[in-house]
């Protein structure tokens, strides 16, 4: 049975009240790393996602609107391509802030404060250029929490006007990844952006 604590201010995800190093204790919209996507979605729903992307024939992610969401407008779920159980290795919740990046930055600061307090340590703050934008005008700000069994990240993406004209808008994302997927993604990231 999962143990929960609602993060008081925004209820963005849940964790055990004592410091937890297990990524499976976190939830987004009631879904956790290690759950089967089939417990929440049908194959048809996944296959009708807005975006389905294969990561080097190893992992596949599904990105879709989530009208049942209490906090998030969109979800992204990553599973191994050949896994018939559809076990979730990476889970993301997204909120779009079209032309309102200041609101996203305010939200990330509020959530960081709550998470730092609950986990009893400060996440690592970083920023950089968004890898999709070859002009270098799109940026991100990320807060990274390394846990024993994975990572949790909160991110604001500040997209350029050109990227926004292509449908890539400013947004907030929270990402939960198990250790196996995060290590694989780090090792293979450069192969995927060519």
Buried (B, 14 or more C-beta within 10 A) or exposed (E): EBEBBEBEEEEBBBBBEEEBEBBBBBBBBBBBBBBBBBEBBEEEEBEEBEEEEEBEEEBBBBBBEBEEBEBBBBBBBBBBEEBEEBBBBBBBBBBBBEEEBEBBBEBBBBBBEBBBEBBEEEBEEEEEEBEEBEEEBBBBBBBBBBBEBBBBBBBBBBBBEEBBEEEBBBBBBBBBBBBEBBEBBEEEEEEEEE
